[in-house]
Amino acid sequence: MRTPPITPPVLFAHRGAMARERENTLPAFELALRLGATGLESDAWVTADGVVVLDHDGVVGPRFRRRPLSSLRRSELPAHMPSLADLYAACGTDFELSLDVKDPAAFEPVVAAVRAGGVPERTWLCHPSLDVVTRWRALASDVRLVDSTRVSRLQDGVRGRARTLAARGIDAVNLHWLDWTPIYVDLFHEAGVHAFGWDAQSSAAIDRLLATGVDAVYGNHVDRLVAGIARHYPASE
């Protein structure tokens, strides 16, 4: 079943407004929304005491002595590192939320935290393994799932991957902005899968990506993302 495009596309602020504030902090997330982002992006990890926290690498400490967040209690983490509950308390829930869940074991605690304080149907959980997101679908039907990959990795081709994602109930595919073409976007839409594009940093990259008809754009510079939407979707201002 063909999926209608998300219009205007979601603007995901990568790690918040990281071009202006420390990445993955509440000030970065709050600023991103004030600047006009309609989505926030981060990475979710689970501490030893079961708290979902937001951080890119999932480790803390100096080089050669780094420790995974999964081995530490929430109280042992740096003060700037927010929990998912902190994000909801500071920013509310009126935005799309994209979370990379790099540790598959963190999926169920993340989903529980989303259900407790967020909006599952506006939460997009991403992983680079198709097998992993397929297993996740069997565990949770209310959150959105995203296959993060590259065209060069698609052994079944673009059309084949689109059909596979649709058959497995995966909601979206996230490709690098250089991978996208209008034809590829249409193939995924035809199969019922949303098309997301990441790493669009320059105005030229944002314009090129938006011109393909994607449903979401990820970038570090929220002001550039907002300006791109104004150029391509003037009625949405």
C-alpha positions as CSV (number, residue, x, y, z in Angstrom):
1,M,0.0,0.0,0.0
2,R,1.5,3.3,-1.0
3,T,2.3,5.6,1.8
4,P,1.5,9.4,1.5
5,P,4.6,11.6,2.0
6,I,5.1,13.5,5.2
7,T,4.5,17.1,4.2
8,P,6.4,19.1,5.1
9,P,9.2,16.6,6.0
10,V,10.3,16.2,9.6
11,L,13.4,18.2,10.5
12,F,15.4,16.1,12.9
13,A,18.0,18.1,14.9
14,H,20.9,15.7,15.1
15,R,21.9,15.5,18.7
16,G,19.9,18.6,19.2
17,A,21.1,22.0,18.1
18,M,24.7,20.7,18.2
19,A,26.1,23.4,16.0
20,R,25.3,25.9,18.8
21,E,25.1,23.9,22.1
22,R,26.8,20.9,23.6
23,E,25.4,17.9,21.8
24,N,22.9,15.6,23.4
25,T,22.2,18.0,26.3
26,L,18.9,19.6,27.4
27,P,20.0,23.1,26.2
28,A,20.8,21.6,22.8
29,F,17.4,19.9,22.5
30,E,15.5,22.9,23.8
31,L,17.3,25.3,21.5
32,A,16.6,23.0,18.5
33,L,12.9,23.2,19.1
34,R,13.0,27.0,19.6
35,L,14.8,27.3,16.2
36,G,12.1,25.4,14.4
37,A,13.1,21.7,14.5
38,T,10.1,19.4,14.3
39,G,12.1,16.4,15.4
40,L,14.9,15.6,17.8
41,E,17.6,12.9,17.3
42,S,19.8,11.1,19.8
43,D,21.2,7.8,20.9
44,A,19.6,5.8,23.7
45,W,21.4,3.6,26.2
46,V,20.4,1.9,29.4
47,T,22.3,2.3,32.7
48,A,23.0,-0.5,35.1
49,D,20.0,0.6,37.2
50,G,17.7,0.6,34.2
51,V,17.6,4.3,33.3
52,V,17.4,5.3,29.6
53,V,19.9,8.0,29.0
54,L,20.9,10.0,25.8
55,D,24.5,10.0,24.6
56,H,26.2,9.3,21.3
57,D,29.0,6.9,22.2
58,G,27.5,5.1,25.2
59,V,30.8,5.3,27.2
60,V,32.3,7.8,29.7
61,G,35.7,8.4,31.1
62,P,39.1,9.3,29.8
63,R,40.7,7.5,26.9
64,F,41.9,4.0,27.6
65,R,39.7,4.0,30.8
66,R,36.3,4.4,29.3
67,R,33.4,2.6,30.8
68,P,30.1,1.6,29.1
69,L,27.0,3.3,30.4
70,S,25.5,-0.1,30.9
71,S,28.0,-0.7,33.7
72,L,27.3,2.5,35.6
73,R,24.4,3.7,37.7
74,R,22.5,6.9,36.7
75,S,24.0,8.7,39.6
76,E,27.5,8.0,38.4
77,L,27.1,9.7,35.0
78,P,28.1,13.3,34.1
79,A,25.5,15.9,35.1
80,H,25.1,17.1,31.5
81,M,23.9,13.7,30.3
82,P,20.1,13.7,30.3
83,S,17.7,10.8,30.7
84,L,14.9,10.2,28.3
85,A,12.5,11.2,31.1
86,D,14.5,14.5,31.5
87,L,14.0,15.2,27.9
88,Y,10.2,14.8,28.1
89,A,10.2,16.9,31.3
90,A,12.1,19.8,29.6
91,C,10.8,19.6,26.1
92,G,7.4,18.0,26.3
93,T,6.3,15.5,23.6
94,D,5.1,17.7,20.7
95,F,7.8,16.6,18.3
96,E,9.0,13.5,16.4
97,L,11.8,11.7,18.3
98,S,14.4,9.6,16.5
99,L,16.6,7.4,18.7
100,D,19.5,5.2,17.6
101,V,19.4,2.1,19.8
102,K,22.8,0.6,19.1
103,D,22.6,-2.0,21.9
104,P,19.7,-4.3,20.9
105,A,19.3,-5.3,24.5
106,A,18.3,-1.8,25.3
107,F,15.2,-1.9,23.1
108,E,12.6,-3.0,25.6
109,P,13.7,-0.6,28.3
110,V,13.7,2.2,25.8
111,V,10.2,1.3,24.6
112,A,9.0,1.1,28.3
113,A,10.4,4.6,28.9
114,V,8.7,5.9,25.7
115,R,5.4,4.5,26.7
116,A,5.7,5.9,30.2
117,G,6.5,9.5,29.2
118,G,6.4,10.0,25.5
119,V,4.4,9.3,22.3
120,P,5.2,5.8,20.8
121,E,3.7,6.6,17.4
122,R,5.9,9.7,17.1
123,T,9.0,7.8,18.2
124,W,11.3,6.3,15.6
125,L,13.8,3.7,16.8
126,C,16.7,3.0,14.5
127,H,19.2,0.2,14.0
128,P,21.6,-0.7,11.1
129,S,20.6,-4.4,11.1
130,L,17.5,-5.5,9.3
131,D,17.4,-8.7,11.4
132,V,17.4,-6.6,14.6
133,V,14.6,-4.3,13.6
134,T,12.6,-7.3,12.4
135,R,12.9,-8.9,15.8
136,W,11.9,-5.6,17.4
137,R,8.7,-5.5,15.5
138,A,7.6,-8.7,17.1
139,L,8.3,-7.1,20.5
140,A,6.4,-3.8,20.0
141,S,3.8,-2.7,17.6
142,D,3.2,0.8,18.8
143,V,6.6,2.5,18.1
144,R,8.0,3.3,14.7
145,L,11.0,1.3,13.4
146,V,13.7,2.4,11.0
147,D,16.2,0.5,9.0
148,S,19.4,2.6,8.9
149,T,21.6,1.5,6.0
150,R,23.2,2.5,2.7
151,V,22.3,1.7,-0.9
152,S,25.6,0.0,-1.3
153,R,24.7,-2.5,1.4
154,L,21.3,-3.5,-0.1
155,Q,22.0,-7.0,-1.6
156,D,18.3,-7.2,-2.6
157,G,18.4,-3.8,-4.3
158,V,16.3,-0.7,-3.6
159,R,13.0,-2.2,-4.8
160,G,13.7,-5.5,-3.0
161,R,14.5,-3.7,0.3
162,A,11.4,-1.6,0.0
163,R,9.2,-4.7,-0.3
164,T,11.1,-6.5,2.5
165,L,10.6,-3.6,4.9
166,A,6.9,-3.4,4.0
167,A,6.4,-7.1,4.5
168,R,8.2,-7.0,7.9
169,G,6.3,-4.0,9.2
170,I,9.3,-1.6,9.3
171,D,8.1,2.0,9.0
172,A,11.0,3.8,7.4
173,V,14.4,3.5,5.8
174,N,17.2,6.0,6.7
175,L,19.8,6.5,4.0
176,H,22.7,9.0,3.6
177,W,21.5,12.1,1.7
178,L,23.9,11.2,-1.2
179,D,22.0,7.9,-1.7
180,W,18.6,9.4,-2.4
181,T,17.0,10.0,-5.7
182,P,13.4,10.8,-6.5
183,I,13.0,7.3,-8.0
184,Y,14.3,5.7,-4.9
185,V,11.9,7.7,-2.7
186,D,9.0,6.7,-5.0
187,L,9.9,3.0,-4.7
188,F,9.8,3.1,-0.9
189,H,6.6,5.2,-0.9
190,E,5.0,2.8,-3.3
191,A,5.8,-0.1,-0.9
192,G,4.4,1.8,2.0
193,V,7.7,2.8,3.6
194,H,8.8,6.3,4.7
195,A,12.1,7.7,3.3
196,F,14.5,9.5,5.7
197,G,17.8,11.1,4.8
198,W,20.7,11.8,7.2
199,D,23.8,14.0,7.3
200,A,22.4,16.9,5.3
201,Q,24.7,19.7,6.6
202,S,25.1,22.3,3.9
203,S,22.3,24.2,2.3
204,A,23.1,22.6,-1.0
205,A,22.8,19.1,0.5
206,I,19.5,20.0,2.2
207,D,18.1,21.4,-1.0
208,R,19.1,18.3,-3.0
209,L,17.6,16.0,-0.4
210,L,14.3,17.9,-0.1
211,A,14.0,17.9,-3.9
212,T,13.8,14.1,-3.9
213,G,10.6,14.1,-1.8
214,V,12.0,12.5,1.4
215,D,9.9,12.4,4.5
216,A,12.6,13.5,7.0
217,V,15.9,15.2,7.0
218,Y,18.6,14.9,9.7
219,G,21.2,17.7,10.2
220,N,23.3,19.6,12.7
221,H,22.3,23.1,11.6
222,V,18.7,23.7,12.5
223,D,18.6,27.1,10.9
224,R,19.7,25.7,7.6
225,L,17.0,22.9,7.8
226,V,14.3,25.5,8.5
227,A,15.5,27.7,5.7
228,G,15.4,24.7,3.3
229,I,11.8,23.9,4.2
230,A,10.9,27.6,3.6
231,R,12.4,27.3,0.1
232,H,10.8,24.0,-0.8
233,Y,7.5,24.2,1.1
234,P,6.6,27.9,1.4
235,A,3.0,27.2,2.3
236,S,4.2,25.5,5.6
237,E,5.7,28.6,7.0
